[in-house]
Amino acid sequence: MPDDDQPPAKRLKLSYLGTFTILAGAGETPFEVHKDTMCQQSDFFVASCSQAWTEGRKGIVKLPTVEPNTVKLYIHWAYTGNISLDLLDDDPSASSKRWQTEQIVRLYIAADMFLDRFMKNKAMDTLLQRMDDGTYYLSLVPVSFVWENTITDSPLRANILHWWAATIERDYFIKAAKSLPTTFVIELATLQLDLRGRTRAAYRPRYKNRSQYHDHGGKDVRCSKWCSIRGPQEEG
């Protein structure tokens, strides 16, 4: 079994000089970023930058399915290694807990798209910390968004299913089921059946048990403190 207790190996610094522009969302909100910073963090941007220059698009990478807020959070992560919701303007139509939780969920899905497992794990840790301190709230629309944009064995799906199994009351679930993806309802019902003889709290996700929700970069790799440290920070 690989030993994951040691710091990750230093990543090769690639020669990506200059900048490129990310056009985020349907409105193509522009963000100018350094190629070196983004490509060291994400293999997705390595491929995207290469394709952009090959096709003569003058250093433009379009992300029509990723919201500007999500791109802003990801860029801040790539440069600093931190998630900061203070960068964003709160949605006045949403409660703070609900809106903030949704932003982190969207960031996780973007990190999955960008092939950045460090970001995925950092976003997951942030969700788990919010579950622990009572600032986690996920409405029905983001649940559907997750099921539309993740694969079956996604750790994010497992986290949400476990949270619902541990916390959601029967009457609420019956009302909400009509607005939820069929696959989610079936998977949650299966979890509820598995609860027979156990307390609901057994499924409650907690930060101290975060390993089960991490992407470790391969099978048989143990979790460690390095799971949530961004790629560029490995270089010294």
Accessible surface in RSA format (square Angstrom, percent):
REM  Atomic radii and reference values for relative SASA: ProtOr
REM  Chains: A
REM  Algorithm: Lee & Richards
REM  Probe-radius: 1.40
REM  Slices: 20
REM RES _ NUM      All-atoms   Total-Side   Main-Chain    Non-polar    All polar
REM                ABS   REL    ABS   REL    ABS   REL    ABS   REL    ABS   REL
RES MET A   1   159.99  82.9  82.76  54.8  77.23 183.9  81.96  69.7  78.03 103.4
RES PRO A   2    75.03  54.7  62.53  57.0  12.50  45.4  74.35  61.4   0.68   4.2
RES ASP A   3    89.19  62.5  62.95  62.7  26.24  62.1  30.56  71.9  58.63  58.5
RES ASP A   4    30.75  21.5  28.73  28.6   2.02   4.8   2.17   5.1  28.59  28.5
RES ASP A   5    72.36  50.7  58.32  58.0  14.05  33.2  20.52  48.3  51.84  51.7
RES GLN A   6   116.06  64.9 112.18  82.0   3.88   9.2  41.52  88.4  74.54  56.5
RES PRO A   7    78.28  57.1  64.06  58.4  14.22  51.7  64.06  52.9  14.22  88.4
RES PRO A   8    36.73  26.8  18.92  17.2  17.82  64.8  30.01  24.8   6.72  41.8
RES ALA A   9    87.35  80.3  64.49  99.5  22.85  52.0  75.11 105.8  12.23  32.4
RES LYS A  10   140.18  68.4 114.63  70.3  25.55  60.8  76.50  68.9  63.68  67.8
RES ARG A  11    75.92  31.9  64.57  32.9  11.35  27.0  30.57  41.8  45.35  27.5
RES LEU A  12   143.72  80.0 125.88  90.1  17.83  44.8 132.34  92.9  11.38  30.6
RES LYS A  13   145.82  71.1 126.55  77.6  19.27  45.9  69.39  62.5  76.43  81.4
RES LEU A  14    65.39  36.4  56.03  40.1   9.36  23.5  58.62  41.2   6.76  18.2
RES SER A  15   108.98  92.1  76.36 101.9  32.62  75.1  40.49  86.2  68.49  96.0
RES TYR A  16    49.79  23.2  47.79  27.2   1.99   5.2  31.05  23.3  18.73  23.1
RES LEU A  17   145.30  80.9 137.12  98.1   8.18  20.6 139.17  97.7   6.13  16.5
RES GLY A  18    46.22  57.0   0.00   N/A  46.22  57.0  33.50  91.9  12.71  28.5
RES THR A  19    54.32  38.6  38.75  39.3  15.57  37.1  21.24  28.5  33.08  50.0
RES PHE A  20     4.22   2.1   0.00   0.0   4.22  11.0   4.22   2.6   0.00   0.0
RES THR A  21    37.07  26.4  37.07  37.6   0.00   0.0  12.89  17.3  24.19  36.6
RES ILE A  22     0.76   0.4   0.76   0.6   0.00   0.0   0.76   0.5   0.00   0.0
RES LEU A  23    23.89  13.3  23.23  16.6   0.66   1.7  23.23  16.3   0.66   1.8
RES ALA A  24     0.14   0.1   0.00   0.0   0.14   0.3   0.00   0.0   0.14   0.4
RES GLY A  25     7.01   8.7   0.00   N/A   7.01   8.7   6.27  17.2   0.75   1.7
RES ALA A  26   103.34  95.0  67.26 103.8  36.08  82.1  73.79 103.9  29.55  78.3
RES GLY A  27    71.20  87.8   0.00   N/A  71.20  87.8  38.81 106.5  32.40  72.6
RES GLU A  28    76.45  43.9  68.52  51.8   7.94  18.9  19.96  38.6  56.49  46.1
RES THR A  29    52.77  37.5  49.56  50.2   3.21   7.6  32.99  44.3  19.77  29.9
RES PRO A  30    89.94  65.5  75.47  68.8  14.47  52.6  75.62  62.4  14.32  89.0
RES PHE A  31    33.50  16.8  28.72  17.8   4.78  12.4  33.50  20.3   0.00   0.0
RES GLU A  32   127.01  72.9  93.75  70.9  33.26  79.2  28.92  55.9  98.10  80.1
RES VAL A  33     2.49   1.6   1.27   1.1   1.22   2.9   2.49   2.2   0.00   0.0
RES HIS A  34    96.07  52.5  96.07  66.8   0.00   0.0  68.05  70.1  28.02  32.6
RES LYS A  35    30.72  15.0  30.72  18.8   0.00   0.0   2.29   2.1  28.43  30.3
RES ASP A  36    57.86  40.5  57.66  57.4   0.20   0.5  17.88  42.1  39.98  39.9
RES THR A  37    29.28  20.8  24.77  25.1   4.50  10.7  10.28  13.8  19.00  28.7
RES MET A  38     0.17   0.1   0.17   0.1   0.00   0.0   0.17   0.1   0.00   0.0
RES CYS A  39     0.75   0.6   0.19   0.2   0.56   1.3   0.19   0.5   0.56   0.6
RES GLN A  40     9.53   5.3   8.33   6.1   1.20   2.9   7.94  16.9   1.60   1.2
RES GLN A  41     4.16   2.3   0.13   0.1   4.03   9.6   0.00   0.0   4.16   3.2
RES SER A  42     0.15   0.1   0.00   0.0   0.15   0.3   0.15   0.3   0.00   0.0
RES ASP A  43    79.11  55.4  74.62  74.3   4.49  10.6  18.19  42.8  60.92  60.8
RES PHE A  44    41.77  20.9  39.22  24.3   2.55   6.6  41.61  25.2   0.16   0.5
RES PHE A  45     0.58   0.3   0.58   0.4   0.00   0.0   0.58   0.4   0.00   0.0
RES VAL A  46    35.07  23.1  35.07  31.8   0.00   0.0  35.07  30.5   0.00   0.0
RES ALA A  47    63.83  58.7  54.13  83.5   9.70  22.1  60.31  84.9   3.52   9.3
RES SER A  48    14.67  12.4  12.47  16.6   2.20   5.1   5.33  11.4   9.34  13.1
RES CYS A  49     2.69   2.0   2.02   2.3   0.67   1.6   2.28   5.8   0.41   0.4
RES SER A  50    62.82  53.1  52.86  70.5   9.96  22.9  28.81  61.4  34.01  47.6
RES GLN A  51    93.88  52.5  88.78  64.9   5.09  12.1  22.39  47.7  71.49  54.2
RES ALA A  52     0.00   0.0   0.00   0.0   0.00   0.0   0.00   0.0   0.00   0.0
RES TRP A  53   108.60  43.6  89.89  43.5  18.71  43.9  68.92  36.7  39.68  64.4
RES THR A  54   114.82  81.7  80.54  81.7  34.28  81.7  69.34  93.1  45.48  68.8
RES GLU A  55    99.58  57.2  66.78  50.5  32.80  78.1  37.89  73.3  61.69  50.4
RES GLY A  56    54.49  67.2   0.00   N/A  54.49  67.2  33.42  91.7  21.07  47.2
RES ARG A  57    81.56  34.2  72.89  37.2   8.67  20.6  45.55  62.2  36.01  21.8
RES LYS A  58   189.28  92.3 155.54  95.4  33.75  80.3 112.64 101.4  76.64  81.6
RES GLY A  59     4.08   5.0   0.00   N/A   4.08   5.0   2.40   6.6   1.69   3.8
RES ILE A  60    54.65  31.1  54.65  40.7   0.00   0.0  54.65  39.4   0.00   0.0
RES VAL A  61     6.06   4.0   5.13   4.6   0.93   2.2   6.06   5.3   0.00   0.0
RES LYS A  62   108.52  52.9  91.87  56.4  16.65  39.7  42.65  38.4  65.87  70.2
RES LEU A  63     1.61   0.9   1.39   1.0   0.22   0.6   1.61   1.1   0.00   0.0
RES PRO A  64    86.99  63.4  73.75  67.2  13.24  48.1  74.72  61.7  12.27  76.3
RES THR A  65   108.35  77.1  82.75  83.9  25.59  61.0  79.67 107.0  28.67  43.3
RES VAL A  66    10.25   6.7   7.57   6.9   2.68   6.5  10.24   8.9   0.02   0.0
RES GLU A  67    70.16  40.3  67.53  51.1   2.63   6.3  26.08  50.4  44.08  36.0
RES PRO A  68    45.59  33.2  45.52  41.5   0.07   0.3  45.59  37.6   0.00   0.0
RES ASN A  69    42.26  29.1  40.81  39.4   1.45   3.5   2.50   6.0  39.76  38.4
RES THR A  70     2.65   1.9   2.65   2.7   0.00   0.0   1.46   2.0   1.19   1.8
RES VAL A  71     2.53   1.7   2.30   2.1   0.23   0.6   2.53   2.2   0.00   0.0
RES LYS A  72    76.53  37.3  74.63  45.8   1.90   4.5  34.71  31.2  41.82  44.5
RES LEU A  73     0.89   0.5   0.11   0.1   0.77   1.9   0.11   0.1   0.77   2.1
RES TYR A  74     1.56   0.7   1.56   0.9   0.00   0.0   1.56   1.2   0.00   0.0
RES ILE A  75    24.86  14.1  24.86  18.5   0.00   0.0  24.86  17.9   0.00   0.0
RES HIS A  76    47.81  26.1  43.28  30.1   4.53  11.6  30.44  31.4  17.37  20.2
RES TRP A  77     0.57   0.2   0.57   0.3   0.00   0.0   0.57   0.3   0.00   0.0
RES ALA A  78     0.67   0.6   0.00   0.0   0.67   1.5   0.00   0.0   0.67   1.8
RES TYR A  79    85.75  40.0  62.22  35.4  23.53  61.2  61.32  46.1  24.43  30.1
RES THR A  80    56.70  40.3  37.96  38.5  18.74  44.7  42.57  57.2  14.14  21.4
RES GLY A  81    11.28  13.9   0.00   N/A  11.28  13.9   1.47   4.0   9.81  22.0
RES ASN A  82    80.28  55.4  80.10  77.4   0.18   0.4  15.45  37.2  64.83  62.7
RES ILE A  83    33.64  19.1   6.76   5.0  26.88  64.8   7.02   5.1  26.62  72.2
RES SER A  84    29.08  24.6  23.76  31.7   5.32  12.2  15.27  32.5  13.81  19.3
RES LEU A  85    30.39  16.9  21.73  15.5   8.66  21.8  21.91  15.4   8.48  22.8
RES ASP A  86   138.78  97.2 108.32 107.8  30.46  72.0  34.22  80.5 104.56 104.3
RES LEU A  87    70.88  39.5  50.56  36.2  20.31  51.1  55.24  38.8  15.63  42.1
RES LEU A  88    10.89   6.1   0.00   0.0  10.89  27.4   0.11   0.1  10.78  29.0
RES ASP A  89   127.86  89.6 115.18 114.6  12.68  30.0  38.05  89.5  89.81  89.6
RES ASP A  90    87.38  61.2  69.75  69.4  17.62  41.7  27.82  65.5  59.56  59.4
RES ASP A  91    52.62  36.9  45.15  44.9   7.46  17.6  14.13  33.2  38.49  38.4
RES PRO A  92   136.10  99.2  95.46  87.0  40.64 147.7 107.38  88.7  28.72 178.5
RES SER A  93    93.92  79.4  59.61  79.6  34.31  79.0  55.92 119.1  38.00  53.2
RES ALA A  94    24.86  22.9   8.95  13.8  15.91  36.2  11.51  16.2  13.35  35.4
RES SER A  95    61.99  52.4  47.66  63.6  14.33  33.0  53.48 113.9   8.51  11.9
RES SER A  96    62.83  53.1  50.49  67.4  12.35  28.4  41.61  88.6  21.22  29.7
RES LYS A  97   101.81  49.7 100.75  61.8   1.06   2.5  56.33  50.7  45.48  48.4
RES ARG A  98    76.44  32.1  76.25  38.9   0.19   0.4   5.69   7.8  70.75  42.9
RES TRP A  99    16.02   6.4  15.28   7.4   0.75   1.7   8.00   4.3   8.03  13.0
RES GLN A 100    40.72  22.8  40.72  29.8   0.00   0.0   0.16   0.3  40.57  30.8
RES THR A 101     0.00   0.0   0.00   0.0   0.00   0.0   0.00   0.0   0.00   0.0
RES GLU A 102    35.46  20.4  35.46  26.8   0.00   0.0   1.46   2.8  34.00  27.8
RES GLN A 103     7.87   4.4   7.71   5.6   0.17   0.4   0.04   0.1   7.83   5.9
RES ILE A 104     0.13   0.1   0.13   0.1   0.00   0.0   0.13   0.1   0.00   0.0
RES VAL A 105     0.66   0.4   0.66   0.6   0.00   0.0   0.66   0.6   0.00   0.0
RES ARG A 106    35.09  14.7  32.41  16.5   2.68   6.4   2.63   3.6  32.46  19.7
RES LEU A 107     0.00   0.0   0.00   0.0   0.00   0.0   0.00   0.0   0.00   0.0
RES TYR A 108     2.74   1.3   2.74   1.6   0.00   0.0   1.72   1.3   1.02   1.3
RES ILE A 109    17.37   9.9  16.54  12.3   0.83   2.0  16.59  11.9   0.78   2.1
RES ALA A 110     4.32   4.0   1.57   2.4   2.75   6.3   4.03   5.7   0.30   0.8
RES ALA A 111     0.00   0.0   0.00   0.0   0.00   0.0   0.00   0.0   0.00   0.0
RES ASP A 112    49.15  34.4  43.93  43.7   5.22  12.3   2.86   6.7  46.29  46.2
RES MET A 113    75.09  38.9  56.88  37.6  18.21  43.4  58.08  49.4  17.01  22.5
RES PHE A 114     1.40   0.7   1.40   0.9   0.00   0.0   1.40   0.9   0.00   0.0
RES LEU A 115   119.74  66.7  94.41  67.5  25.33  63.7 101.95  71.6  17.79  47.9
RES ASP A 116     2.38   1.7   0.24   0.2   2.14   5.1   1.99   4.7   0.40   0.4
RES ARG A 117    72.04  30.2  69.61  35.5   2.43   5.8  21.14  28.9  50.90  30.8
RES PHE A 118    21.82  10.9  21.82  13.5   0.00   0.0  21.82  13.2   0.00   0.0
RES MET A 119     0.00   0.0   0.00   0.0   0.00   0.0   0.00   0.0   0.00   0.0
RES LYS A 120    19.50   9.5  19.50  12.0   0.00   0.0   3.06   2.8  16.43  17.5
RES ASN A 121     1.06   0.7   1.06   1.0   0.00   0.0   0.00   0.0   1.06   1.0
RES LYS A 122    62.71  30.6  62.71  38.5   0.00   0.0  12.27  11.0  50.43  53.7
RES ALA A 123     0.00   0.0   0.00   0.0   0.00   0.0   0.00   0.0   0.00   0.0
RES MET A 124     0.00   0.0   0.00   0.0   0.00   0.0   0.00   0.0   0.00   0.0
RES ASP A 125    10.38   7.3  10.38  10.3   0.00   0.0   5.20  12.2   5.18   5.2
RES THR A 126    26.36  18.7  26.29  26.7   0.06   0.2  20.14  27.0   6.22   9.4
RES LEU A 127     0.84   0.5   0.84   0.6   0.00   0.0   0.84   0.6   0.00   0.0
RES LEU A 128     0.00   0.0   0.00   0.0   0.00   0.0   0.00   0.0   0.00   0.0
RES GLN A 129    84.91  47.5  82.04  60.0   2.86   6.8  24.49  52.1  60.42  45.8
RES ARG A 130    27.74  11.6  27.74  14.1   0.00   0.0   6.76   9.2  20.98  12.7
RES MET A 131     1.45   0.7   0.33   0.2   1.12   2.7   0.62   0.5   0.83   1.1
RES ASP A 132    73.37  51.4  39.90  39.7  33.47  79.1  25.33  59.6  48.04  47.9
RES ASP A 133    96.15  67.3  62.10  61.8  34.04  80.5  43.50 102.4  52.65  52.5
RES GLY A 134    43.71  53.9   0.00   N/A  43.71  53.9  34.42  94.4   9.29  20.8
RES THR A 135    46.43  33.0  46.43  47.1   0.00   0.0  44.63  59.9   1.80   2.7
RES TYR A 136    15.48   7.2   1.78   1.0  13.71  35.7   0.82   0.6  14.67  18.1
RES TYR A 137   105.72  49.4 103.59  58.9   2.13   5.5  71.03  53.4  34.70  42.8
RES LEU A 138    16.54   9.2   1.67   1.2  14.88  37.4   1.79   1.3  14.76  39.7
RES SER A 139    22.20  18.8  20.72  27.6   1.48   3.4  16.55  35.2   5.65   7.9
RES LEU A 140    41.31  23.0  39.83  28.5   1.48   3.7  39.93  28.0   1.38   3.7
RES VAL A 141   110.41  72.7 107.08  96.9   3.33   8.0 109.98  95.6   0.43   1.2
RES PRO A 142     2.28   1.7   1.57   1.4   0.71   2.6   2.28   1.9   0.00   0.0
RES VAL A 143     0.00   0.0   0.00   0.0   0.00   0.0   0.00   0.0   0.00   0.0
RES SER A 144    23.16  19.6  23.16  30.9   0.00   0.0  17.16  36.5   6.00   8.4
RES PHE A 145    45.37  22.7  43.70  27.1   1.67   4.3  44.80  27.2   0.57   1.6
RES VAL A 146     0.00   0.0   0.00   0.0   0.00   0.0   0.00   0.0   0.00   0.0
RES TRP A 147    15.04   6.0   2.15   1.0  12.89  30.3   2.41   1.3  12.63  20.5
RES GLU A 148   133.47  76.6  95.32  72.1  38.15  90.8  43.04  83.3  90.42  73.8
RES ASN A 149    67.10  46.3  43.27  41.8  23.83  57.4  10.84  26.1  56.26  54.4
RES THR A 150    15.92  11.3   0.16   0.2  15.76  37.6   4.77   6.4  11.15  16.9
RES ILE A 151   121.97  69.4 116.61  86.9   5.37  12.9 121.76  87.7   0.21   0.6
RES THR A 152   108.10  76.9  95.23  96.5  12.87  30.7  61.48  82.6  46.62  70.5
RES ASP A 153   113.25  79.3  87.74  87.3  25.51  60.3  47.75 112.4  65.51  65.3
RES SER A 154     6.92   5.8   3.96   5.3   2.96   6.8   4.28   9.1   2.63   3.7
RES PRO A 155    31.02  22.6  27.18  24.8   3.84  13.9  31.02  25.6   0.00   0.0
RES LEU A 156     0.08   0.0   0.08   0.1   0.00   0.0   0.08   0.1   0.00   0.0
RES ARG A 157    20.45   8.6  20.45  10.4   0.00   0.0   1.70   2.3  18.75  11.4
RES ALA A 158    33.28  30.6  29.90  46.1   3.38   7.7  32.86  46.3   0.42   1.1
RES ASN A 159     0.16   0.1   0.16   0.1   0.00   0.0   0.00   0.0   0.16   0.1
RES ILE A 160     0.61   0.3   0.61   0.5   0.00   0.0   0.61   0.4   0.00   0.0
RES LEU A 161    14.70   8.2  14.70  10.5   0.00   0.0  14.70  10.3   0.00   0.0
RES HIS A 162    33.34  18.2  33.34  23.2   0.00   0.0  17.03  17.5  16.32  19.0
RES TRP A 163    35.55  14.3  35.55  17.2   0.00   0.0  24.33  13.0  11.22  18.2
RES TRP A 164     5.47   2.2   5.40   2.6   0.07   0.2   2.48   1.3   2.99   4.9
RES ALA A 165     0.00   0.0   0.00   0.0   0.00   0.0   0.00   0.0   0.00   0.0
RES ALA A 166    12.91  11.9   0.70   1.1  12.21  27.8   0.70   1.0  12.21  32.4
RES THR A 167    36.57  26.0  17.65  17.9  18.92  45.1  21.48  28.9  15.09  22.8
RES ILE A 168    34.66  19.7  27.84  20.7   6.82  16.4  28.95  20.8   5.71  15.5
RES GLU A 169   109.61  62.9 107.26  81.1   2.36   5.6  51.40  99.4  58.22  47.5
RES ARG A 170   175.87  73.8 164.81  84.0  11.06  26.3  74.95 102.4 100.92  61.2
RES ASP A 171    93.68  65.6  91.50  91.1   2.18   5.2  29.69  69.9  63.99  63.8
RES TYR A 172    94.76  44.2  90.55  51.5   4.21  11.0  80.34  60.4  14.42  17.8
RES PHE A 173    44.03  22.0  44.03  27.3   0.00   0.0  44.03  26.7   0.00   0.0
RES ILE A 174    87.33  49.7  81.37  60.6   5.96  14.4  83.97  60.5   3.36   9.1
RES LYS A 175   159.24  77.7 143.45  88.0  15.79  37.6  91.02  81.9  68.22  72.7
RES ALA A 176     4.14   3.8   0.54   0.8   3.60   8.2   4.10   5.8   0.04   0.1
RES ALA A 177    27.34  25.1  19.49  30.1   7.85  17.9  19.69  27.7   7.65  20.3
RES LYS A 178   189.80  92.6 148.81  91.3  40.99  97.6 101.24  91.1  88.56  94.3
RES SER A 179    72.32  61.1  47.34  63.2  24.98  57.5  25.71  54.8  46.61  65.3
RES LEU A 180    14.23   7.9   0.00   0.0  14.23  35.8   1.29   0.9  12.94  34.8
RES PRO A 181    32.29  23.5  19.45  17.7  12.84  46.7  31.45  26.0   0.84   5.2
RES THR A 182    98.10  69.8  89.62  90.9   8.48  20.2  55.86  75.0  42.24  63.9
RES THR A 183    74.44  52.9  72.46  73.5   1.98   4.7  66.52  89.3   7.92  12.0
RES PHE A 184     0.00   0.0   0.00   0.0   0.00   0.0   0.00   0.0   0.00   0.0
RES VAL A 185    33.95  22.3  33.95  30.7   0.00   0.0  33.95  29.5   0.00   0.0
RES ILE A 186   102.66  58.4 100.07  74.6   2.58   6.2 102.35  73.7   0.30   0.8
RES GLU A 187    46.77  26.9  42.50  32.2   4.27  10.2  31.94  61.8  14.83  12.1
RES LEU A 188     1.86   1.0   1.86   1.3   0.00   0.0   1.86   1.3   0.00   0.0
RES ALA A 189    43.65  40.1  40.19  62.0   3.47   7.9  42.70  60.1   0.95   2.5
RES THR A 190    70.75  50.3  70.27  71.2   0.48   1.1  51.97  69.8  18.78  28.4
RES LEU A 191    24.49  13.6  24.49  17.5   0.00   0.0  24.49  17.2   0.00   0.0
RES GLN A 192    67.81  37.9  58.48  42.7   9.33  22.2  31.30  66.6  36.51  27.7
RES LEU A 193   104.40  58.1 102.89  73.6   1.50   3.8 103.71  72.8   0.68   1.8
RES ASP A 194    77.53  54.3  61.27  61.0  16.26  38.4  17.48  41.1  60.05  59.9
RES LEU A 195    13.51   7.5  11.34   8.1   2.18   5.5  11.50   8.1   2.02   5.4
RES ARG A 196   189.02  79.4 162.52  82.8  26.50  63.1  75.23 102.8 113.78  69.0
RES GLY A 197    91.01 112.2   0.00   N/A  91.01 112.2  44.85 123.1  46.16 103.4
RES ARG A 198   132.18  55.5 108.69  55.4  23.49  55.9  45.69  62.4  86.48  52.4
RES THR A 199    99.06  70.5  90.47  91.7   8.58  20.5  83.43 112.1  15.63  23.6
RES ARG A 200    81.77  34.3  78.76  40.1   3.01   7.2  55.05  75.2  26.72  16.2
RES ALA A 201    62.10  57.1  48.24  74.4  13.86  31.5  51.41  72.4  10.70  28.3
RES ALA A 202    52.87  48.6  14.33  22.1  38.54  87.7  27.41  38.6  25.46  67.4
RES TYR A 203    31.82  14.9  27.34  15.6   4.48  11.7  20.71  15.6  11.11  13.7
RES ARG A 204    71.26  29.9  62.39  31.8   8.87  21.1   5.50   7.5  65.76  39.9
RES PRO A 205     1.10   0.8   0.00   0.0   1.10   4.0   0.92   0.8   0.17   1.1
RES ARG A 206    85.00  35.7  84.96  43.3   0.04   0.1  12.84  17.5  72.16  43.7
RES TYR A 207    65.71  30.7  65.71  37.4   0.00   0.0  38.71  29.1  27.00  33.3
RES LYS A 208   158.92  77.5 130.18  79.9  28.74  68.4  76.39  68.8  82.52  87.9
RES ASN A 209    66.85  46.1  59.79  57.8   7.06  17.0  13.60  32.7  53.26  51.5
RES ARG A 210    71.76  30.1  71.76  36.6   0.00   0.0   4.23   5.8  67.53  40.9
RES SER A 211    46.58  39.4  45.47  60.7   1.12   2.6  30.64  65.2  15.95  22.3
RES GLN A 212   110.73  61.9  74.00  54.1  36.73  87.4  41.09  87.5  69.64  52.8
RES TYR A 213     3.32   1.6   2.72   1.5   0.60   1.6   0.95   0.7   2.38   2.9
RES HIS A 214    13.61   7.4   1.91   1.3  11.70  29.9   1.91   2.0  11.70  13.6
RES ASP A 215    41.32  28.9  35.86  35.7   5.46  12.9  10.00  23.5  31.32  31.2
RES HIS A 216    35.80  19.6  28.51  19.8   7.30  18.7  14.00  14.4  21.80  25.4
RES GLY A 217    49.42  60.9   0.00   N/A  49.42  60.9  14.95  41.0  34.47  77.2
RES GLY A 218    46.25  57.0   0.00   N/A  46.25  57.0  31.89  87.5  14.36  32.2
RES LYS A 219   190.11  92.7 167.68 102.9  22.42  53.4 116.54 104.9  73.56  78.4
RES ASP A 220   102.88  72.1  84.44  84.0  18.44  43.6  19.33  45.5  83.56  83.3
RES VAL A 221    31.45  20.7  21.69  19.6   9.76  23.5  22.31  19.4   9.14  24.8
RES ARG A 222   103.22  43.3  96.97  49.4   6.25  14.9  51.18  69.9  52.04  31.5
RES CYS A 223    33.35  25.2  15.28  17.0  18.07  42.5   9.03  22.9  24.32  26.2
RES SER A 224    19.76  16.7   2.67   3.6  17.08  39.4  15.42  32.8   4.34   6.1
RES LYS A 225   152.41  74.4 127.91  78.5  24.49  58.3  81.42  73.3  70.99  75.6
RES TRP A 226    49.71  19.9  49.06  23.7   0.65   1.5  49.00  26.1   0.71   1.1
RES CYS A 227     2.86   2.2   0.69   0.8   2.17   5.1   2.48   6.3   0.38   0.4
RES SER A 228    20.35  17.2  14.64  19.5   5.70  13.1  13.10  27.9   7.24  10.1
RES ILE A 229    42.23  24.0  40.36  30.1   1.87   4.5  42.23  30.4   0.00   0.0
RES ARG A 230    31.58  13.3  30.86  15.7   0.72   1.7   0.12   0.2  31.46  19.1
RES GLY A 231     0.21   0.3   0.00   N/A   0.21   0.3   0.11   0.3   0.10   0.2
RES PRO A 232    27.65  20.2  18.32  16.7   9.33  33.9  18.79  15.5   8.86  55.0
RES GLN A 233   106.28  59.4  84.67  61.9  21.61  51.4  26.39  56.2  79.89  60.6
RES GLU A 234    24.59  14.1   2.97   2.2  21.62  51.5   9.02  17.4  15.57  12.7
RES GLU A 235    39.80  22.9  22.51  17.0  17.29  41.2  11.22  21.7  28.58  23.3
RES GLY A 236    97.07 119.7   0.00   N/A  97.07 119.7  70.48 193.4  26.59  59.5
END  Absolute sums over single chains surface
CHAIN  1 A    12459.9       9977.5       2482.3       6921.3       5538.6
END  Absolute sums over all chains
TOTAL         12459.9       9977.5       2482.3       6921.3       5538.6
